[in-house]
């Protein structure tokens, strides 16, 4: 294990980088691989290499990697496939520790020559002193050391470790997560997987102390049993969310022309992944939504929800949706309803579960006591606050409370302080989407899992509660 | 039929309105029922009535409805339940044509007196000359005549007719639809349904020429067979989307304390509604999403999708999601792929379905020809353009194209002009949600169904394509 861990840990902590194939005539390559490292704050030297020796503005440029006077730890290859073999020979002589290859045109292409070249490199690279990621990949993202593959990637360090066969899914996943205030420890777009495998990367993340939650986007792999074994290792240490690309025949065809992966019989794959204890998700949205719950909620395995709402109709429909998703919305005991009636006694409020706060909605000062009373009753496992902004007539309320979104954050933070159980926010999208976003950002800042629909909240909470209940025995609770 | 139609049509076209129970001391009531009509542009006199005779600023005020000198067509009751009986006697003498009652405290409450009073009114009102909507409801919304129940409701006239047992679901539905550029012909929140029934309202909308799509939110009803019969009538004329509240035991309990409705055995209800040919949806989001497709797409029953995307990984996952939702993403024929290769020949693009445009993504000028060529091939039934903004590096692109969102609207409008089949936009939410909204609004303006996730697009398209295929035989196609 430690040999794997160290080799890959070096890869994330190089002291110098060379980008082979960079030139001012290829601004896209320069942007992706030279400017990215600089923008991410990489501290060591960043060299440009191109065969013509054309100077690349802002970076020391050499004709070959051998010409670089100092040592080079990490190489990014961005040359055409036809030149890769020759350049790898020079790279090997330079004594680098790791290579990522952006170059495409290998097993993912229609070209038999590309398939043959990939095999030739694969056989050769096993005997080399360096590790090889790709080809046909974006490579490494690590905010801690300043590695990236787009100049606009977020520089915040976080706790998600992400292993992805697809560069696109890596980029979209990083930006989607950032939209909810979630950040990454490391992400690797590993493409055609001729040397460093998804299984190795997962083992690394299982042991990486900076990583608390692991994401994997997998299309296919050479050694399925090894991948499943690595998943089991991750699951023993931290939650693992897996998105399987090519889960259908059509998706498999797309995957073949994308990373050359044989996606394999989908039902078997999906069942096997589930058996490892990983959380199998259907799309990136679910990945992000579930991660908010995993990172920000206390563990909680029970499935009894209390819904608090300002609209009777919404509370009926949200109760239906909850029960159809396998949750309970139990009636509260008579004594608890009486206790609540003592706290908020306004005509039109319904104080059984779901709580329809109606006109009582604006009695904000009473919320912490109400939420605390329900929490202590032990009759529910989690509280869902449905903040339907169209009932707050936000424009009017904003006149009264110019910083209503901040007031709401403080209010629900006070509620949460009275509770030992999870509190989740649902703010359905409405007309004034910009105003909804203003509220959402405040809640995300305070680390409330916040969802734009009950359906998305329920999918995330289902994953979270299954994970919690699976952990319960080993936690001794 | 015509007697129903006319009585209800009068209700939507009153010449004068009185709000009983309005006063300056109840700004909420004044806002909901006096200011709403004025803001919506109601042209006739709007009277305030309160027993104390306190003048209500900006409105002519009377102690009783009998004191109003001219005729009164429509009455909105907003007095406590205990006073309703006495006031209805005066209303009957005035010769009004319709009454909506906001007042609650009837069969939806725990109070046996409320149940008894509702029965008493119900029996009496059958013999009166006016129609009664409610109690426990918000009443009527009609942009054409200027009727509403919140001063901030949109004043645009549209083609959705909405019958809803819940005031909250009416309000949320109207605002959600407005957020996507969809408007209403009429909406009625009808509450406890003691006189005017959901079935009557549906029959009215079936015949209403201003209504092209009908929405219904139903918790329960006294005469289920009559309601189903009315649904069948609507379906013969126009699409009907139904959301059933209280579809679960817990939801049924919530519905009972909301509108006093006995929601009834959910599976039987759901099966019976489906058999009418109505589209049964799970939530308001699905209602709005489906309506965009029904209103803006040409009819199309086939299920073969062509996906165009800029990211290989996303295109794999979106293909999986499509197939899991019962669509096909068929491989294109070799000759069609060759034709496309002639139009866009850039390394890294995959021109089989799903189309991974990759670096070819920015060859905008070629899109209309590409989309037209695929459309004419007859190999697919609908095109889904996945516009992943994180690949457009919007900030940079905006520097190059300061009005990129407008350029994109013109571009895809040009593509649509080359096509006879539907074109749908999917723009996944990312980090810069405000920028995504800017694009979304442009596409909505041009009446492209636009969805923030593939999942939501697929649910809407599934409903739309089922509706189209069900219509196909009667259309003779």
Interface residues (C-beta under 8 A of the other chain):
Chain A: X104 X105 X150 X152 X154 X164 X165 X166 X167 X168 X169 X170 X171 X172 X175 X176 X178 X179 X217 X219 X243 X244 X245 X246 X247 X248 X249 X250 X251 X253 X254 X255 X257 X258 X259 X282 X283 X284 X285 X310 X311 X312 X313 X314 X315 X316 X317 X319 X320 X321 X322 X323 X324 X328 X329 X330 X331 X347 X348 X350 X352 X353 X354 X356 X388 X390 X391 X393 X395 X428 X429 X430 X431 X432 X433 X434 X437 X453 X454 X455
Chain B: X104 X105 X150 X152 X154 X164 X165 X166 X167 X168 X169 X170 X171 X172 X175 X176 X178 X179 X217 X219 X243 X244 X245 X246 X247 X248 X249 X250 X251 X253 X254 X255 X257 X258 X259 X282 X283 X284 X285 X310 X311 X312 X313 X314 X315 X316 X317 X319 X320 X321 X322 X323 X324 X328 X329 X330 X331 X347 X348 X350 X352 X354 X356 X388 X390 X391 X393 X395 X428 X429 X430 X431 X432 X433 X434 X437 X453 X454 X455
